[in-house]
Amino acid sequence: MCLLSPGVSAIDLELDEYIQRADAARARGDWESVASQIAQAINHADLPKNGALRSTVHLEYGRAMGVLCQYAESEKYLLRAKEIAEKADSATFPALYELGALNVAQKKFAAAAEYFSQLPPLLARESRIKTSALVVADAYEKYAVALAATGKPDEAEERRREAGKIRETRPKASPGTITPYGAKCP
């Protein structure tokens, strides 16, 4: 997730260090450290007040809080990530996907279906099928669960088929980052 480019200032390097440490902690499965490092990035004076970087940092904090079962805090930051992305005319797929996944994990299927229903129009515009195929397949599968739970079995089956088609065309694709919501409850 290294978000800063070469030629950044020394102050930006400090911000980038928080993000790099969060990446390393995520790779170790240490979600408490992820949350701690990303919280420092969010509170860093040089984090832009808007834009894709700010949205991504809020998204990552929301993901970490969800893994740690701090669901209200998770949703708050995922919604902020979505709002910031919208204002910056940046990609909203990540925040919508995470909001849907968070709600599935909590068995709030109507809310999950509402978030996931916003994804199909974004897929082509944000080129997600090419860059995050298995995340898109996972989104369709979780959307299917939400639809089935809310009494829409035909729509659920359609989403399962879409997920299956994606998985068939990219059998060796990287799974991307699927957030294990609720995996590290105290």
N, C-alpha and C positions, 0 to 999 in steps of 0.2 A: 504494500500500500504506500510506498514511499511517494509522497505527494509533491515534494519540492524539486525543482530542477537545478542543474549545475549553475553556478554563478550566484547563488543566493547569499544574502548577508549573514554575518555572524549571529545576529539575533534570530534570523530565520532558521539557522542551523540548530539552535536550541529547540525551536518548535519541531523541526524535523526529527530531532533526537527523541522527543516524546513519542512521535509517531513510529519511529523505528523500534523503540523499546516495546511499544504496544504490539507491533507486528511479531516481534520475537516472543513476547508473552503469549500471544494467541497461538503461535506454532507449538508452544509448550503445553497449551491447554490451561494456562494460568489466567483465567478471566478476571480475577480480582486485580491483577497487575494491569491487564488491558484497561479496565475501567479507571484505575488510578492514573495511568499515563495519559489516557485520552482526556480525562478531566483536567489535567494540567495543560494539555493542548488547548482545550476549550477556553480555559481561563487565561491563556497566554495573551499578553497585550498586543502582540503582533499578528494574532490570528485575524485575517480579514473580517470585516464586519458583515460581509455577505459574499456570495459566490460559491462556486463548486467546492472549494477546499473547506469552507465553513460548514457547508451541508454535509460533506463526507465525514468530518470530525464529529458532528452531532449524530450522524447515522451510526458511526462506530461506537459511540458512547451508549446510544440506545440499544444496540445489539448486545454489548457487554452487560448492561443492566438486565436485559431479558434473560440472558444465560444465567445470571445470578438470581433470577426469580424476583427481581424488583420491577414488576410488570408496569406499575403506574409510571415510574420514572422512565422506564424503557419507552413506553408509548409517548410520553411527553417529548422526549428527545427525537424519536423517530418522526413525530409530527412536525417538530421544528426543522428537522432535516428536509422534509418534504416542502415545507413553506419556504425555506431559504432557497431550495432548488428551483421552485416555481418562480420566485422573484428574480432569480438570476438567469431564468430561461435555460436552466440546466436539466440534466436527466432526473426524472422523478421515479423511474422504474425501481431503483434500489429501495427507496423509502416505502413505496407502495407495497413492494414484495415483502419487505421486512414487517410492515404493519399487518399484512395478511397472515404471514407466518406466525407472528406473535399472537394474534388472535386465535389461530388454529390451535396453538400450543395451550391456550387458556380455555379451549372449547367454546369460544365466542364465535360461533360459526356464521351468524348473520353479519357481524362486523367484518369477519374475514372475507366473506363473499363480496361484500361491498368494495373492499380494497382491491381484491383480485379482479373484480369486474372492470376496473380501470386500466388493467395491464394490456389487454389485447391491442387497443389502438396505439399504444406506445411501442410495441415490439418492432414494427417496421421503422418508425421514426427514430428510435434510439439504437437500431441495429443490434438488439440484444440476442437474437437467434444466432448471429455469427460470433459474437464475443462471449456469450454466457449461456450456451445452449442447455446445459444441464440445470442451470438455475431456472431457466424458463420452463423446462420440463418439470422441475420440482414445483414451480409456481402453479402450473396447470394441475399437477397431482393434488396439491394442497387445496386448490380451488375446487377440484372435484369432491374432496372430502367435505368442504364447507357446503357445497351445493347439495350433496346427498343428505347431509345432516339437516338442511333447511327444506327438505321435501322436494328437491328438483333432480330426481334420478336421471332423467333423459339428458339434461344439461351436464350433469356430472359425468355421464358416460362419454359425452362429446369431448369434454376436457381431458378425460383419461386417454382417449384416442389421440388427441393432439399431442399429449405428453409422450405417448408411445411412438408416434411418428418422429418426433424430435430425437428420442433416444435411439431409434433405429438408424437414423442418418448420421449420428455422431457417437458410435459405440465407444470410441477411445477418447472422447472429449473429457477434459478436466472437470471435476464436479464443481469447481468454483468454490465459493464460500457459502456453505449452507450453515446457518446459525443454529446451534443446538439449544434452542430456547428451553429454559427450565432444567438444564443439565447439571447445574452447580448450585442447587438450592441449599441454604444453610441448614 
